[in-house]
Amino acid sequence: MSTYDVIVIGSGPGGYVAAIRCAQLGLKTACVEGRDTLGGTCLNVGCIPSKALLHASHMLHEAEHNFAEMGLKGKSPSVDWKQMLTYKQSTIDTNTKGIEFLFKKNKIDWLKGWGSIPEAGKVKVGDEVHEAKNIIIATGSEASSLPGVEVDEKVVVTSTGALELGKVPKKMVVIGAGVIGLELGSVYARLGSEVTVVEFLDAITPGMDPEVQKTFQRMLKKQGLEFIMGAAVQKTEATKTKAKVHYKLRKDDSEHVIDADVVLLATGRKPYHDGAGLDALGIEMTKRGQIAVDDHWATSVKGIYAIGDVIEGPMLAHKAEDEGMAVAEVIAGKHGHVNYGVIPGVIYTHPEVASVGETEATLKEAGRAYKVGKFSFMGNARAKAVFAGDGFVKIIVDKETDRILGAHIIGPGAGDLIHEVCVAMEFGASAQDLAMTCHAHPTYSEAVREAALACGDGPIHM
């Protein structure tokens, strides 16, 4: 039996970051992981491989649509799907091996196998039981199911299966117009698939700024994605090579069927903690099946903490990372902090979509007075030079104080641009603070400054 200051269960973004930070703070640390590689869903079958395919398919799109105009003549490249999957896997391998290196560097023990907690202070991995003064549950999430939809990861797939298809399908139906569905749907649309997105609600990307939603859907339609909105999927029927999706339109209860070679179920994710022994421990849970924690990420059982997708909040890798660092600080006797009001969300389509903080809808609901500053990328020289003039930056500020309350960006590099606003919000900055900060020309970031100027007397370039 080994004894540790901290044992982390799960090596995803939350778990491995928590383990590294614990080790940096002088705590003897181990991390439990049952996969053959570290990194969890994100690095193995989520964030990283999907971004590799998004990048590859975007390069194809550029070659097919923009190269000729730039004077780059010649035949457009053909798709070698097997090689593209090899590229994707090499990207995964580089990152997972990097985590393994960091574990060795920080003297973190990797306990290989699936972990459970037979009692407080003990973690069982295989036949071995290890003692720990503190336990961090970071077991992540899994794809949500839908009644009547049976996943086989070949014809009816989750995001995991969608990253490993044997070939590019002629027809793909995506159930769910959230982040995962739109990212992977856009990958296959660029590769030549006929992609139809079936969504229960009347708007894509639920919870996003309504103006961004409309603009985003229009852009995706222009790229070839079709949308069936307000549709409740009843069931799927799958053979070895084909599938049918049965759905009912909410507006009139009319029933319809659509054929597909592949169906991607992308209706969100749910906390994963099967086999961890939480019921026997008496750990308090929320009504949504999440682990209940206090302000210090402590569960109802002393010495056991939880972070990431298994607790409340957005299921985002960077949210889990922040919690991983914070809980390590708490265990080490320091003050761990996460500002949940400044956690950005990004969709890695083309163009990218990013948001942070309040939307106009949430502020109206709260009865708060606000101002909006907006700037189109059509007024940004750099964006126009690279065929990326569609989209805009919107900054929302308090009407009286000018303090930044939120920002919403759809356009080139949105996932990187949003962090300028995040830092400003973390320091309680005003739109004027952003507007008075010199921005290099020509850069996409100038659009952020112009949106900040629009919160005052108005932008310069529009």
C-alpha positions as a Python dict, from the first residue, in 0.01 Angstrom:
ca = {
    (1, 'M'): (0, 0, 0),
    (2, 'S'): (131, 344, -105),
    (3, 'T'): (50, 660, 88),
    (4, 'Y'): (6, 1000, -78),
    (5, 'D'): (-87, 1352, 17),
    (6, 'V'): (-315, 1365, -286),
    (7, 'I'): (-457, 1110, -529),
    (8, 'V'): (-633, 1250, -834),
    (9, 'I'): (-881, 1021, -1011),
    (10, 'G'): (-881, 1108, -1381),
    (11, 'S'): (-607, 1258, -1600),
    (12, 'G'): (-810, 1491, -1817),
    (13, 'P'): (-744, 1867, -1824),
    (14, 'G'): (-876, 1909, -1471),
    (15, 'G'): (-706, 1602, -1327),
    (16, 'Y'): (-359, 1630, -1476),
    (17, 'V'): (-339, 2004, -1405),
    (18, 'A'): (-448, 1944, -1044),
    (19, 'A'): (-183, 1672, -1008),
    (20, 'I'): (94, 1892, -1149),
    (21, 'R'): (-2, 2189, -931),
    (22, 'C'): (-19, 1967, -621),
    (23, 'A'): (331, 1836, -696),
    (24, 'Q'): (460, 2190, -751),
    (25, 'L'): (329, 2279, -406),
    (26, 'G'): (530, 2000, -248),
    (27, 'L'): (256, 1740, -208),
    (28, 'K'): (326, 1375, -279),
    (29, 'T'): (86, 1309, -565),
    (30, 'A'): (-51, 1025, -774),
    (31, 'C'): (-299, 1024, -1061),
    (32, 'V'): (-530, 736, -1153),
    (33, 'E'): (-600, 677, -1522),
    (34, 'G'): (-747, 369, -1689),
    (35, 'R'): (-673, 468, -2049),
    (36, 'D'): (-348, 367, -2213),
    (37, 'T'): (-264, 736, -2247),
    (38, 'L'): (-303, 1040, -2026),
    (39, 'G'): (-511, 1347, -2110),
    (40, 'G'): (-867, 1218, -2077),
    (41, 'T'): (-1142, 1276, -2330),
    (42, 'C'): (-1008, 1616, -2434),
    (43, 'L'): (-667, 1507, -2558),
    (44, 'N'): (-764, 1159, -2678),
    (45, 'V'): (-1111, 1180, -2832),
    (46, 'G'): (-1225, 1539, -2794),
    (47, 'C'): (-1075, 1888, -2811),
    (48, 'I'): (-738, 1807, -2966),
    (49, 'P'): (-826, 1556, -3242),
    (50, 'S'): (-1129, 1760, -3347),
    (51, 'K'): (-912, 2071, -3382),
    (52, 'A'): (-668, 1877, -3600),
    (53, 'L'): (-950, 1779, -3836),
    (54, 'L'): (-1093, 2132, -3829),
    (55, 'H'): (-755, 2270, -3931),
    (56, 'A'): (-702, 2016, -4209),
    (57, 'S'): (-1049, 2066, -4353),
    (58, 'H'): (-1012, 2444, -4337),
    (59, 'M'): (-690, 2421, -4538),
    (60, 'L'): (-884, 2225, -4800),
    (61, 'H'): (-1155, 2493, -4804),
    (62, 'E'): (-894, 2764, -4857),
    (63, 'A'): (-738, 2571, -5145),
    (64, 'E'): (-1075, 2516, -5312),
    (65, 'H'): (-1217, 2866, -5267),
    (66, 'N'): (-944, 3126, -5212),
    (67, 'F'): (-611, 3009, -5352),
    (68, 'A'): (-687, 3100, -5713),
    (69, 'E'): (-780, 3456, -5623),
    (70, 'M'): (-444, 3494, -5447),
    (71, 'G'): (-261, 3375, -5757),
    (72, 'L'): (-201, 3023, -5629),
    (73, 'K'): (-296, 2821, -5937),
    (74, 'G'): (-325, 2450, -5981),
    (75, 'K'): (-544, 2154, -5904),
    (76, 'S'): (-707, 2155, -5559),
    (77, 'P'): (-577, 1879, -5330),
    (78, 'S'): (-770, 1556, -5300),
    (79, 'V'): (-860, 1413, -4960),
    (80, 'D'): (-653, 1122, -4834),
    (81, 'W'): (-876, 1035, -4538),
    (82, 'K'): (-640, 770, -4404),
    (83, 'Q'): (-350, 1016, -4398),
    (84, 'M'): (-570, 1282, -4237),
    (85, 'L'): (-651, 1038, -3956),
    (86, 'T'): (-279, 962, -3922),
    (87, 'Y'): (-211, 1335, -3886),
    (88, 'K'): (-487, 1356, -3625),
    (89, 'Q'): (-337, 1065, -3430),
    (90, 'S'): (12, 1215, -3438),
    (91, 'T'): (-133, 1533, -3289),
    (92, 'I'): (-291, 1327, -3010),
    (93, 'D'): (31, 1135, -2947),
    (94, 'T'): (242, 1450, -2920),
    (95, 'N'): (12, 1594, -2657),
    (96, 'T'): (-46, 1281, -2449),
    (97, 'K'): (327, 1205, -2439),
    (98, 'G'): (380, 1561, -2328),
    (99, 'I'): (157, 1501, -2025),
    (100, 'E'): (348, 1182, -1946),
    (101, 'F'): (673, 1380, -1956),
    (102, 'L'): (529, 1641, -1721),
    (103, 'F'): (426, 1368, -1475),
    (104, 'K'): (780, 1232, -1470),
    (105, 'K'): (927, 1582, -1439),
    (106, 'N'): (707, 1656, -1138),
    (107, 'K'): (751, 1309, -984),
    (108, 'I'): (381, 1221, -1008),
    (109, 'D'): (297, 850, -992),
    (110, 'W'): (63, 725, -1263),
    (111, 'L'): (-160, 456, -1108),
    (112, 'K'): (-271, 268, -1419),
    (113, 'G'): (-627, 136, -1401),
    (114, 'W'): (-977, 247, -1307),
    (115, 'G'): (-1011, 399, -963),
    (116, 'S'): (-1278, 373, -695),
    (117, 'I'): (-1306, 504, -340),
    (118, 'P'): (-1393, 220, -100),
    (119, 'E'): (-1381, 460, 195),
    (120, 'A'): (-1260, 809, 276),
    (121, 'G'): (-883, 829, 254),
    (122, 'K'): (-844, 526, 29),
    (123, 'V'): (-840, 471, -348),
    (124, 'K'): (-859, 126, -505),
    (125, 'V'): (-694, 70, -843),
    (126, 'G'): (-720, -288, -966),
    (127, 'D'): (-640, -509, -668),
    (128, 'E'): (-430, -245, -491),
    (129, 'V'): (-554, 1, -231),
    (130, 'H'): (-366, 328, -180),
    (131, 'E'): (-400, 574, 105),
    (132, 'A'): (-442, 947, 49),
    (133, 'K'): (-492, 1238, 284),
    (134, 'N'): (-687, 1406, 5),
    (135, 'I'): (-870, 1270, -299),
    (136, 'I'): (-970, 1476, -605),
    (137, 'I'): (-1242, 1334, -831),
    (138, 'A'): (-1184, 1453, -1188),
    (139, 'T'): (-1353, 1180, -1389),
    (140, 'G'): (-1503, 1407, -1655),
    (141, 'S'): (-1809, 1342, -1865),
    (142, 'E'): (-1950, 1120, -2138),
    (143, 'A'): (-2181, 1176, -2434),
    (144, 'S'): (-2548, 1213, -2341),
    (145, 'S'): (-2792, 957, -2472),
    (146, 'L'): (-3128, 1015, -2640),
    (147, 'P'): (-3430, 780, -2617),
    (148, 'G'): (-3473, 580, -2936),
    (149, 'V'): (-3119, 647, -3055),
    (150, 'E'): (-2889, 347, -3019),
    (151, 'V'): (-2520, 430, -3064),
    (152, 'D'): (-2293, 170, -3229),
    (153, 'E'): (-2002, 411, -3303),
    (154, 'K'): (-2007, 295, -3666),
    (155, 'V'): (-2329, 424, -3826),
    (156, 'V'): (-2483, 603, -3528),
    (157, 'V'): (-2191, 768, -3352),
    (158, 'T'): (-2098, 1008, -3076),
    (159, 'S'): (-1810, 1253, -3117),
    (160, 'T'): (-1575, 963, -3036),
    (161, 'G'): (-1691, 757, -3335),
    (162, 'A'): (-1709, 1065, -3558),
    (163, 'L'): (-1333, 1106, -3518),
    (164, 'E'): (-1267, 753, -3641),
    (165, 'L'): (-1500, 696, -3936),
    (166, 'G'): (-1378, 449, -4196),
    (167, 'K'): (-1454, 694, -4475),
    (168, 'V'): (-1606, 1036, -4536),
    (169, 'P'): (-1985, 979, -4554),
    (170, 'K'): (-2192, 1106, -4843),
    (171, 'K'): (-2475, 1205, -4610),
    (172, 'M'): (-2443, 1290, -4241),
    (173, 'V'): (-2722, 1386, -4004),
    (174, 'V'): (-2617, 1568, -3687),
    (175, 'I'): (-2860, 1554, -3395),
    (176, 'G'): (-2801, 1869, -3194),
    (177, 'A'): (-2684, 2218, -3298),
    (178, 'G'): (-2444, 2271, -3010),
    (179, 'V'): (-2067, 2317, -3017),
    (180, 'I'): (-1971, 1952, -3084),
    (181, 'G'): (-2230, 1899, -3356),
    (182, 'L'): (-2143, 2217, -3544),
    (183, 'E'): (-1767, 2170, -3522),
    (184, 'L'): (-1771, 1812, -3650),
    (185, 'G'): (-2054, 1884, -3893),
    (186, 'S'): (-1847, 2163, -4047),
    (187, 'V'): (-1547, 1929, -4079),
    (188, 'Y'): (-1742, 1677, -4285),
    (189, 'A'): (-1921, 1945, -4486),
    (190, 'R'): (-1583, 2079, -4599),
    (191, 'L'): (-1472, 1728, -4685),
    (192, 'G'): (-1770, 1685, -4914),
    (193, 'S'): (-2046, 1537, -4698),
    (194, 'E'): (-2403, 1653, -4729),
    (195, 'V'): (-2464, 1759, -4367),
    (196, 'T'): (-2806, 1818, -4213),
    (197, 'V'): (-2837, 1939, -3854),
    (198, 'V'): (-3155, 1849, -3665),
    (199, 'E'): (-3216, 2069, -3359),
    (200, 'F'): (-3496, 2058, -3101),
    (201, 'L'): (-3482, 2431, -3025),
    (202, 'D'): (-3546, 2720, -3262),
    (203, 'A'): (-3190, 2858, -3244),
    (204, 'I'): (-2846, 2700, -3267),
    (205, 'T'): (-2586, 2710, -2987),
    (206, 'P'): (-2827, 2753, -2692),
    (207, 'G'): (-2739, 3032, -2449),
    (208, 'M'): (-2532, 3228, -2698),
    (209, 'D'): (-2594, 3592, -2790),
    (210, 'P'): (-2902, 3589, -3022),
    (211, 'E'): (-2738, 3814, -3282),
    (212, 'V'): (-2438, 3583, -3295),
    (213, 'Q'): (-2669, 3282, -3326),
    (214, 'K'): (-2842, 3424, -3634),
    (215, 'T'): (-2519, 3537, -3799),
    (216, 'F'): (-2348, 3206, -3724),
    (217, 'Q'): (-2631, 2998, -3867),
    (218, 'R'): (-2638, 3211, -4182),
    (219, 'M'): (-2263, 3160, -4232),
    (220, 'L'): (-2287, 2784, -4179),
    (221, 'K'): (-2572, 2763, -4430),
    (222, 'K'): (-2351, 2945, -4679),
    (223, 'Q'): (-2088, 2675, -4618),
    (224, 'G'): (-2339, 2403, -4711),
    (225, 'L'): (-2487, 2290, -4379),
    (226, 'E'): (-2864, 2245, -4378),
    (227, 'F'): (-3073, 2300, -4066),
    (228, 'I'): (-3404, 2152, -3949),
    (229, 'M'): (-3502, 2354, -3643),
    (230, 'G'): (-3771, 2286, -3386),
    (231, 'A'): (-3748, 1913, -3453),
    (232, 'A'): (-3778, 1642, -3187),
    (233, 'V'): (-3594, 1324, -3289),
    (234, 'Q'): (-3809, 1020, -3215),
    (235, 'K'): (-3571, 740, -3307),
    (236, 'T'): (-3303, 618, -3543),
    (237, 'E'): (-3300, 298, -3747),
    (238, 'A'): (-2959, 168, -3847),
    (239, 'T'): (-2833, -107, -4074),
    (240, 'K'): (-2466, -193, -4126),
    (241, 'T'): (-2416, 93, -4369),
    (242, 'K'): (-2717, 327, -4353),
    (243, 'A'): (-2950, 494, -4107),
    (244, 'K'): (-3285, 668, -4092),
    (245, 'V'): (-3365, 950, -3851),
    (246, 'H'): (-3730, 992, -3754),
    (247, 'Y'): (-3828, 1332, -3620),
    (248, 'K'): (-4138, 1535, -3541),
    (249, 'L'): (-4169, 1910, -3602),
    (250, 'R'): (-4283, 2083, -3284),
    (251, 'K'): (-4481, 2351, -3468),
    (252, 'D'): (-4736, 2109, -3616),
    (253, 'D'): (-4646, 1759, -3486),
    (254, 'S'): (-4584, 1645, -3845),
    (255, 'E'): (-4360, 1338, -3872),
    (256, 'H'): (-4065, 1311, -4110),
    (257, 'V'): (-3778, 1077, -4197),
    (258, 'I'): (-3432, 1164, -4327),
    (259, 'D'): (-3174, 919, -4464),
    (260, 'A'): (-2806, 921, -4371),
    (261, 'D'): (-2487, 722, -4408),
    (262, 'V'): (-2379, 837, -4062),
    (263, 'V'): (-2575, 990, -3775),
    (264, 'L'): (-2382, 1197, -3520),
    (265, 'L'): (-2552, 1220, -3182),
    (266, 'A'): (-2435, 1552, -3036),
    (267, 'T'): (-2691, 1640, -2771),
    (268, 'G'): (-2440, 1734, -2503),
    (269, 'R'): (-2254, 1552, -2229),
    (270, 'K'): (-2329, 1428, -1878),
    (271, 'P'): (-2107, 1376, -1570),
    (272, 'Y'): (-1922, 1044, -1559),
    (273, 'H'): (-1856, 886, -1220),
    (274, 'D'): (-1969, 526, -1269),
    (275, 'G'): (-1786, 278, -1054),
    (276, 'A'): (-1627, 539, -830),
    (277, 'G'): (-1830, 424, -529),
    (278, 'L'): (-1990, 762, -460),
    (279, 'D'): (-2328, 620, -350),
    (280, 'A'): (-2173, 396, -86),
    (281, 'L'): (-1968, 689, 42),
    (282, 'G'): (-2280, 900, 78),
    (283, 'I'): (-2142, 1186, -131),
    (284, 'E'): (-2411, 1445, -190),
    (285, 'M'): (-2523, 1486, -552),
    (286, 'T'): (-2723, 1752, -738),
    (287, 'K'): (-3054, 1682, -911),
    (288, 'R'): (-2868, 1673, -1244),
    (289, 'G'): (-2633, 1396, -1132),
    (290, 'Q'): (-2338, 1623, -1059),
    (291, 'I'): (-2123, 1602, -747),
    (292, 'A'): (-2221, 1877, -504),
    (293, 'V'): (-1926, 2083, -377),
    (294, 'D'): (-1877, 2392, -163),
    (295, 'D'): (-1679, 2708, -246),
    (296, 'H'): (-1355, 2516, -196),
    (297, 'W'): (-1453, 2224, -423),
    (298, 'A'): (-1497, 1998, -118),
    (299, 'T'): (-1766, 1729, -131),
    (300, 'S'): (-1986, 1631, 161),
    (301, 'V'): (-1723, 1374, 265),
    (302, 'K'): (-1417, 1520, 439),
    (303, 'G'): (-1095, 1494, 240),
    (304, 'I'): (-1269, 1430, -95),
    (305, 'Y'): (-1287, 1706, -357),
    (306, 'A'): (-1435, 1723, -708),
    (307, 'I'): (-1364, 1941, -1013),
    (308, 'G'): (-1442, 1971, -1383),
    (309, 'D'): (-1732, 1815, -1570),
    (310, 'V'): (-1853, 1613, -1268),
    (311, 'I'): (-1956, 1934, -1085),
    (312, 'E'): (-2178, 2227, -1180),
    (313, 'G'): (-2072, 2481, -1440),
    (314, 'P'): (-1979, 2480, -1808),
    (315, 'M'): (-1822, 2156, -1932),
    (316, 'L'): (-1506, 2320, -2061),
    (317, 'A'): (-1147, 2198, -2038),
    (318, 'H'): (-1015, 2536, -1926),
    (319, 'K'): (-1278, 2565, -1651),
    (320, 'A'): (-1160, 2225, -1523),
    (321, 'E'): (-796, 2338, -1542),
    (322, 'D'): (-868, 2649, -1337),
    (323, 'E'): (-1047, 2438, -1077),
    (324, 'G'): (-758, 2191, -1077),
    (325, 'M'): (-509, 2464, -991),
    (326, 'A'): (-743, 2620, -737),
    (327, 'V'): (-822, 2298, -548),
    (328, 'A'): (-450, 2218, -529),
    (329, 'E'): (-396, 2559, -368),
    (330, 'V'): (-673, 2489, -118),
    (331, 'I'): (-531, 2148, -23),
    (332, 'A'): (-186, 2307, 23),
    (333, 'G'): (-333, 2558, 267),
    (334, 'K'): (-342, 2851, 26),
    (335, 'H'): (-632, 3038, -131),
    (336, 'G'): (-768, 2886, -452),
    (337, 'H'): (-973, 3112, -677),
    (338, 'V'): (-1180, 3075, -994),
    (339, 'N'): (-1371, 3370, -1139),
    (340, 'Y'): (-1671, 3193, -1293),
    (341, 'G'): (-1791, 3518, -1446),
    (342, 'V'): (-1490, 3531, -1677),
    (343, 'I'): (-1475, 3187, -1837),
    (344, 'P'): (-1471, 3217, -2217),
    (345, 'G'): (-1645, 2977, -2452),
    (346, 'V'): (-1515, 2911, -2804),
    (347, 'I'): (-1649, 2728, -3110),
    (348, 'Y'): (-1365, 2635, -3345),
    (349, 'T'): (-1551, 2646, -3674),
    (350, 'H'): (-1458, 2892, -3946),
    (351, 'P'): (-1521, 3162, -3858),
    (352, 'E'): (-1459, 3102, -3490),
    (353, 'V'): (-1715, 3209, -3233),
    (354, 'A'): (-1621, 3323, -2882),
    (355, 'S'): (-1802, 3471, -2587),
    (356, 'V'): (-1747, 3570, -2226),
    (357, 'G'): (-1965, 3717, -1955),
    (358, 'E'): (-2317, 3853, -1993),
    (359, 'T'): (-2538, 3862, -2300),
    (360, 'E'): (-2799, 4125, -2376),
    (361, 'A'): (-3064, 3866, -2290),
    (362, 'T'): (-2926, 3795, -1942),
    (363, 'L'): (-2888, 4166, -1866),
    (364, 'K'): (-3244, 4243, -1981),
    (365, 'E'): (-3372, 3959, -1764),
    (366, 'A'): (-3182, 4103, -1466),
    (367, 'G'): (-3313, 4453, -1539),
    (368, 'R'): (-2965, 4603, -1573),
    (369, 'A'): (-2892, 4910, -1783),
    (370, 'Y'): (-2622, 4852, -2045),
    (371, 'K'): (-2465, 4984, -2364),
    (372, 'V'): (-2342, 4792, -2668),
    (373, 'G'): (-2042, 4869, -2884),
    (374, 'K'): (-2017, 4676, -3211),
    (375, 'F'): (-1769, 4664, -3497),
    (376, 'S'): (-1782, 4458, -3818),
    (377, 'F'): (-1475, 4277, -3947),
    (378, 'M'): (-1558, 4433, -4286),
    (379, 'G'): (-1394, 4742, -4141),
    (380, 'N'): (-1079, 4552, -4045),
    (381, 'A'): (-805, 4563, -4309),
    (382, 'R'): (-634, 4241, -4199),
    (383, 'A'): (-960, 4042, -4205),
    (384, 'K'): (-1053, 4165, -4554),
    (385, 'A'): (-707, 4072, -4685),
    (386, 'V'): (-760, 3706, -4590),
    (387, 'F'): (-1125, 3666, -4701),
    (388, 'A'): (-1249, 3683, -4340),
    (389, 'G'): (-1450, 4004, -4336),
    (390, 'D'): (-1773, 3839, -4218),
    (391, 'G'): (-1863, 3868, -3852),
    (392, 'F'): (-1826, 4125, -3578),
    (393, 'V'): (-1709, 4209, -3227),
    (394, 'K'): (-1973, 4309, -2972),
    (395, 'I'): (-1880, 4450, -2632),
    (396, 'I'): (-2143, 4501, -2362),
    (397, 'V'): (-2077, 4751, -2082),
    (398, 'D'): (-2256, 4891, -1778),
    (399, 'K'): (-2441, 5204, -1891),
    (400, 'E'): (-2335, 5411, -1591),
    (401, 'T'): (-1980, 5293, -1516),
    (402, 'D'): (-1862, 5174, -1863),
    (403, 'R'): (-1729, 4857, -1695),
    (404, 'I'): (-1713, 4565, -1939),
    (405, 'L'): (-1979, 4302, -1863),
    (406, 'G'): (-1937, 4071, -2162),
    (407, 'A'): (-1816, 4028, -2517),
    (408, 'H'): (-1923, 3822, -2817),
    (409, 'I'): (-1709, 3771, -3126),
    (410, 'I'): (-1773, 3590, -3451),
    (411, 'G'): (-1488, 3620, -3696),
    (412, 'P'): (-1121, 3536, -3758),
    (413, 'G'): (-923, 3437, -3451),
    (414, 'A'): (-1221, 3493, -3221),
    (415, 'G'): (-1096, 3226, -2979),
    (416, 'D'): (-776, 3422, -2924),
    (417, 'L'): (-923, 3773, -2942),
    (418, 'I'): (-1171, 3704, -2661),
    (419, 'H'): (-888, 3679, -2407),
    (420, 'E'): (-802, 4047, -2439),
    (421, 'V'): (-1152, 4113, -2306),
    (422, 'C'): (-1118, 3839, -2042),
    (423, 'V'): (-807, 4004, -1898),
    (424, 'A'): (-980, 4342, -1906),
    (425, 'M'): (-1281, 4200, -1719),
    (426, 'E'): (-1058, 4026, -1464),
    (427, 'F'): (-910, 4366, -1378),
    (428, 'G'): (-1248, 4541, -1379),
    (429, 'A'): (-1159, 4751, -1684),
    (430, 'S'): (-1390, 4983, -1874),
    (431, 'A'): (-1447, 4993, -2248),
    (432, 'Q'): (-1254, 5321, -2247),
    (433, 'D'): (-952, 5138, -2102),
    (434, 'L'): (-955, 4905, -2403),
    (435, 'A'): (-1020, 5192, -2643),
    (436, 'M'): (-721, 5390, -2513),
    (437, 'T'): (-482, 5095, -2548),
    (438, 'C'): (-270, 5103, -2864),
    (439, 'H'): (-333, 4803, -3090),
    (440, 'A'): (-90, 4702, -3364),
    (441, 'H'): (-195, 4752, -3726),
    (442, 'P'): (-291, 4551, -3919),
    (443, 'T'): (-429, 4294, -3673),
    (444, 'Y'): (-766, 4134, -3606),
    (445, 'S'): (-742, 4275, -3252),
    (446, 'E'): (-809, 4623, -3386),
    (447, 'A'): (-1171, 4514, -3423),
    (448, 'V'): (-1186, 4470, -3044),
    (449, 'R'): (-1055, 4823, -2991),
    (450, 'E'): (-1305, 4960, -3243),
    (451, 'A'): (-1592, 4784, -3063),
    (452, 'A'): (-1468, 4942, -2739),
    (453, 'L'): (-1460, 5283, -2912),
    (454, 'A'): (-1818, 5216, -3024),
    (455, 'C'): (-1920, 5203, -2657),
    (456, 'G'): (-1821, 5572, -2643),
    (457, 'D'): (-1821, 5832, -2920),
    (458, 'G'): (-1803, 5572, -3197),
    (459, 'P'): (-1551, 5364, -3395),
    (460, 'I'): (-1300, 5523, -3631),
    (461, 'H'): (-1320, 5285, -3927),
    (462, 'M'): (-1697, 5257, -3968),
}
